[in-house]
Amino acid sequence: MPARIRKLVGSIGLLVFVAAYALGAGLLGAVMLDGSARLLQTAYYIAAGFLWIFPAALFIRWMQKPD
């Protein structure tokens, strides 16, 4: 796949992934942690806020591969 097409597909895929991840993580946190201690909720949202970076890095690494 040419680099230009790969970057287009990767960019669209990354946007879809981040949107789905944000919705899923927010919904999961709202449902599972409803009524939990504030500290636990804060820890979850901090962890969830950073965990998307690892799959996104794989997208970016794939997009930057040489032809």
LOBA-519891 format. One record per atom (N, C-alpha, C): residue number from 1; residue in one letter; x, y, z. Coordinates in nm, 2 decimals. Layout:
{zavo NUM,A,{X,Y,Z}}
...
This chain:
{zavo 1,M,{0.09,-0.12,0.00}}
{zavo 1,M,{0.00,0.00,0.00}}
{zavo 1,M,{0.09,0.12,0.00}}
{zavo 2,P,{0.06,0.22,-0.09}}
{zavo 2,P,{0.15,0.34,-0.09}}
{zavo 2,P,{0.13,0.42,0.04}}
{zavo 3,A,{0.24,0.49,0.07}}
{zavo 3,A,{0.25,0.56,0.20}}
{zavo 3,A,{0.13,0.66,0.21}}
{zavo 4,R,{0.10,0.73,0.10}}
{zavo 4,R,{-0.01,0.83,0.11}}
{zavo 4,R,{-0.14,0.77,0.14}}
{zavo 5,I,{-0.17,0.66,0.09}}
{zavo 5,I,{-0.30,0.59,0.12}}
{zavo 5,I,{-0.30,0.53,0.26}}
{zavo 6,R,{-0.18,0.48,0.30}}
{zavo 6,R,{-0.17,0.42,0.43}}
{zavo 6,R,{-0.19,0.53,0.54}}
{zavo 7,K,{-0.14,0.65,0.51}}
{zavo 7,K,{-0.15,0.76,0.61}}
{zavo 7,K,{-0.30,0.81,0.61}}
{zavo 8,L,{-0.37,0.81,0.50}}
{zavo 8,L,{-0.51,0.84,0.50}}
{zavo 8,L,{-0.59,0.74,0.58}}
{zavo 9,V,{-0.57,0.62,0.55}}
{zavo 9,V,{-0.65,0.51,0.61}}
{zavo 9,V,{-0.61,0.51,0.76}}
{zavo 10,G,{-0.49,0.53,0.80}}
{zavo 10,G,{-0.45,0.53,0.94}}
{zavo 10,G,{-0.50,0.65,1.01}}
{zavo 11,S,{-0.51,0.76,0.95}}
{zavo 11,S,{-0.56,0.88,1.01}}
{zavo 11,S,{-0.71,0.87,1.04}}
{zavo 12,I,{-0.78,0.81,0.94}}
{zavo 12,I,{-0.93,0.79,0.96}}
{zavo 12,I,{-0.95,0.68,1.07}}
{zavo 13,G,{-0.87,0.58,1.06}}
{zavo 13,G,{-0.88,0.47,1.16}}
{zavo 13,G,{-0.85,0.52,1.30}}
{zavo 14,L,{-0.75,0.61,1.31}}
{zavo 14,L,{-0.71,0.66,1.44}}
{zavo 14,L,{-0.82,0.75,1.50}}
{zavo 15,L,{-0.88,0.83,1.42}}
{zavo 15,L,{-0.99,0.91,1.46}}
{zavo 15,L,{-1.11,0.83,1.51}}
{zavo 16,V,{-1.14,0.72,1.44}}
{zavo 16,V,{-1.25,0.64,1.47}}
{zavo 16,V,{-1.22,0.56,1.60}}
{zavo 17,F,{-1.10,0.51,1.61}}
{zavo 17,F,{-1.06,0.44,1.73}}
{zavo 17,F,{-1.06,0.53,1.86}}
{zavo 18,V,{-1.01,0.65,1.85}}
{zavo 18,V,{-1.01,0.74,1.96}}
{zavo 18,V,{-1.15,0.78,2.01}}
{zavo 19,A,{-1.23,0.81,1.91}}
{zavo 19,A,{-1.37,0.84,1.94}}
{zavo 19,A,{-1.44,0.72,2.01}}
{zavo 20,A,{-1.43,0.60,1.96}}
{zavo 20,A,{-1.49,0.48,2.01}}
{zavo 20,A,{-1.43,0.45,2.15}}
{zavo 21,Y,{-1.30,0.47,2.17}}
{zavo 21,Y,{-1.23,0.45,2.29}}
{zavo 21,Y,{-1.29,0.54,2.40}}
{zavo 22,A,{-1.29,0.67,2.36}}
{zavo 22,A,{-1.34,0.77,2.46}}
{zavo 22,A,{-1.48,0.74,2.50}}
{zavo 23,L,{-1.57,0.71,2.41}}
{zavo 23,L,{-1.71,0.68,2.44}}
{zavo 23,L,{-1.72,0.55,2.53}}
{zavo 24,G,{-1.64,0.45,2.49}}
{zavo 24,G,{-1.64,0.32,2.57}}
{zavo 24,G,{-1.58,0.34,2.71}}
{zavo 25,A,{-1.47,0.41,2.72}}
{zavo 25,A,{-1.41,0.42,2.85}}
{zavo 25,A,{-1.50,0.51,2.94}}
{zavo 26,G,{-1.56,0.61,2.88}}
{zavo 26,G,{-1.65,0.70,2.96}}
{zavo 26,G,{-1.77,0.62,3.01}}
{zavo 27,L,{-1.83,0.55,2.92}}
{zavo 27,L,{-1.95,0.47,2.95}}
{zavo 27,L,{-1.91,0.36,3.05}}
{zavo 28,L,{-1.80,0.29,3.03}}
{zavo 28,L,{-1.76,0.19,3.13}}
{zavo 28,L,{-1.74,0.25,3.27}}
{zavo 29,G,{-1.67,0.36,3.27}}
{zavo 29,G,{-1.65,0.43,3.40}}
{zavo 29,G,{-1.77,0.48,3.47}}
{zavo 30,A,{-1.86,0.53,3.39}}
{zavo 30,A,{-1.99,0.58,3.44}}
{zavo 30,A,{-2.08,0.46,3.50}}
{zavo 31,V,{-2.08,0.35,3.43}}
{zavo 31,V,{-2.16,0.24,3.47}}
{zavo 31,V,{-2.09,0.16,3.59}}
{zavo 32,M,{-1.97,0.13,3.57}}
{zavo 32,M,{-1.90,0.04,3.67}}
{zavo 32,M,{-1.86,0.11,3.80}}
{zavo 33,L,{-1.83,0.24,3.79}}
{zavo 33,L,{-1.79,0.32,3.91}}
{zavo 33,L,{-1.89,0.41,3.97}}
{zavo 34,D,{-2.02,0.39,3.93}}
{zavo 34,D,{-2.12,0.47,3.98}}
{zavo 34,D,{-2.13,0.45,4.13}}
{zavo 35,G,{-2.12,0.55,4.21}}
{zavo 35,G,{-2.13,0.54,4.35}}
{zavo 35,G,{-2.00,0.50,4.42}}
{zavo 36,S,{-1.89,0.48,4.35}}
{zavo 36,S,{-1.76,0.45,4.40}}
{zavo 36,S,{-1.69,0.58,4.46}}
{zavo 37,A,{-1.59,0.55,4.53}}
{zavo 37,A,{-1.51,0.67,4.59}}
{zavo 37,A,{-1.46,0.75,4.48}}
{zavo 38,R,{-1.45,0.88,4.51}}
{zavo 38,R,{-1.39,0.98,4.41}}
{zavo 38,R,{-1.25,0.94,4.37}}
{zavo 39,L,{-1.17,0.90,4.47}}
{zavo 39,L,{-1.03,0.86,4.44}}
{zavo 39,L,{-1.03,0.75,4.34}}
{zavo 40,L,{-1.11,0.65,4.35}}
{zavo 40,L,{-1.12,0.54,4.26}}
{zavo 40,L,{-1.16,0.58,4.12}}
{zavo 41,Q,{-1.26,0.67,4.12}}
{zavo 41,Q,{-1.31,0.72,3.99}}
{zavo 41,Q,{-1.19,0.80,3.92}}
{zavo 42,T,{-1.13,0.89,4.00}}
{zavo 42,T,{-1.02,0.97,3.94}}
{zavo 42,T,{-0.91,0.88,3.89}}
{zavo 43,A,{-0.87,0.78,3.97}}
{zavo 43,A,{-0.76,0.69,3.92}}
{zavo 43,A,{-0.80,0.62,3.79}}
{zavo 44,Y,{-0.93,0.57,3.78}}
{zavo 44,Y,{-0.97,0.51,3.66}}
{zavo 44,Y,{-0.97,0.60,3.54}}
{zavo 45,Y,{-1.02,0.72,3.55}}
{zavo 45,Y,{-1.02,0.81,3.44}}
{zavo 45,Y,{-0.88,0.86,3.40}}
{zavo 46,I,{-0.79,0.87,3.50}}
{zavo 46,I,{-0.65,0.90,3.46}}
{zavo 46,I,{-0.59,0.78,3.39}}
{zavo 47,A,{-0.61,0.66,3.43}}
{zavo 47,A,{-0.55,0.54,3.36}}
{zavo 47,A,{-0.61,0.53,3.23}}
{zavo 48,A,{-0.75,0.54,3.22}}
{zavo 48,A,{-0.81,0.53,3.09}}
{zavo 48,A,{-0.77,0.64,2.99}}
{zavo 49,G,{-0.74,0.76,3.05}}
{zavo 49,G,{-0.69,0.87,2.97}}
{zavo 49,G,{-0.56,0.85,2.91}}
{zavo 50,F,{-0.48,0.76,2.97}}
{zavo 50,F,{-0.34,0.74,2.91}}
{zavo 50,F,{-0.34,0.61,2.83}}
{zavo 51,L,{-0.42,0.51,2.86}}
{zavo 51,L,{-0.42,0.38,2.79}}
{zavo 51,L,{-0.44,0.39,2.64}}
{zavo 52,W,{-0.51,0.49,2.59}}
{zavo 52,W,{-0.53,0.49,2.45}}
{zavo 52,W,{-0.40,0.52,2.37}}
{zavo 53,I,{-0.30,0.57,2.44}}
{zavo 53,I,{-0.17,0.60,2.37}}
{zavo 53,I,{-0.11,0.48,2.31}}
{zavo 54,F,{-0.11,0.36,2.37}}
{zavo 54,F,{-0.04,0.25,2.32}}
{zavo 54,F,{-0.10,0.19,2.19}}
{zavo 55,P,{-0.23,0.17,2.18}}
{zavo 55,P,{-0.28,0.13,2.05}}
{zavo 55,P,{-0.27,0.24,1.94}}
{zavo 56,A,{-0.27,0.37,1.98}}
{zavo 56,A,{-0.25,0.48,1.89}}
{zavo 56,A,{-0.11,0.48,1.83}}
{zavo 57,A,{-0.02,0.45,1.92}}
{zavo 57,A,{0.12,0.44,1.87}}
{zavo 57,A,{0.14,0.33,1.77}}
{zavo 58,L,{0.07,0.22,1.78}}
{zavo 58,L,{0.07,0.12,1.68}}
{zavo 58,L,{0.02,0.17,1.54}}
{zavo 59,F,{-0.09,0.24,1.55}}
{zavo 59,F,{-0.15,0.30,1.43}}
{zavo 59,F,{-0.04,0.39,1.36}}
{zavo 60,I,{0.02,0.48,1.44}}
{zavo 60,I,{0.11,0.57,1.39}}
{zavo 60,I,{0.24,0.50,1.34}}
{zavo 61,R,{0.29,0.40,1.41}}
{zavo 61,R,{0.40,0.33,1.36}}
{zavo 61,R,{0.37,0.26,1.22}}
{zavo 62,W,{0.25,0.21,1.21}}
{zavo 62,W,{0.21,0.14,1.08}}
{zavo 62,W,{0.20,0.25,0.97}}
{zavo 63,M,{0.15,0.37,1.01}}
{zavo 63,M,{0.14,0.47,0.91}}
{zavo 63,M,{0.27,0.52,0.86}}
{zavo 64,Q,{0.38,0.52,0.94}}
{zavo 64,Q,{0.51,0.57,0.91}}
{zavo 64,Q,{0.60,0.47,0.85}}
{zavo 65,K,{0.56,0.35,0.83}}
{zavo 65,K,{0.64,0.25,0.77}}
{zavo 65,K,{0.69,0.29,0.63}}
{zavo 66,P,{0.81,0.27,0.59}}
{zavo 66,P,{0.86,0.30,0.46}}
{zavo 66,P,{0.79,0.21,0.36}}
{zavo 67,D,{0.78,0.25,0.23}}
{zavo 67,D,{0.72,0.17,0.13}}
{zavo 67,D,{0.80,0.05,0.10}}
